[in-house]
């Protein structure tokens, strides 16, 4: 479907499987958001496959990440009075595009400070089960960053934590002696307007799908392998309605990517990770990661 490979589901009743198994969207639990559905044993006709491919193509963003990076470079060269952001399309506008958005609400005079805090420019996507962008408060961001620094980490893989990424990027561009670096993996492609291909990868954490293909996967691998894989931590804040099993499978694949470093001794280690999730899922998380322990900090 438009957000990558579908997942195989089965209905269960009191722990027993009931009915046929089927494929559905990995990220959207609600059919109204993505109506992909296919029985496991169903034979799909060529016509339907072609229609599906066309549908997926038509639901991709209008610009590629690389195009967005070029647009950003042009945008920051504009005088303040010509920097506009379309609130309806959630897009930075270049002057040549103003006419196409003339009847949309927009923000003017977008400052450099605003460009460094895109999470405050963009509307949060609040579908609880897919995006659930209930963003960290400043105090939570600062607490997490202080904790990460105190523990000696120097690189942070931000999986669905755009505000933490934002604060790290902002500090590293403004403070010479700030040594922490970050890479954001997120399903929200709007962030590609503000970050280069080394700072952001369009990623679905429910099926470990990199929309940018092998190049994006390589960006992530390189980030994890810097300094022999030392001093790196993953921080993730999945949608609260998300399936723990699917998320754990993706996180283990990211950890496996980290383990590919040449450094000896990683084989028995797990990549350090902070998973922010409702406390009542503790037992489910421990099923997949028995070495984890729950902190008593409330985000």
Beta strands, then each sheet from edge to edge (+ up, - down):
strand 1: 7-13
strand 2: 16-24
strand 3: 37-39
strand 4: 84-86
strand 5: 91-93
strand 6: 106-107
strand 7: 155-159
strand 8: 181-186
strand 9: 200-204
strand 10: 209-210
strand 11: 232-236
strand 12: 273-275
sheet 1: 1+ 2- 3+
sheet 2: 5+ 4- 6+
sheet 3: 10+ 9- 8- 7- 11- 12-
end
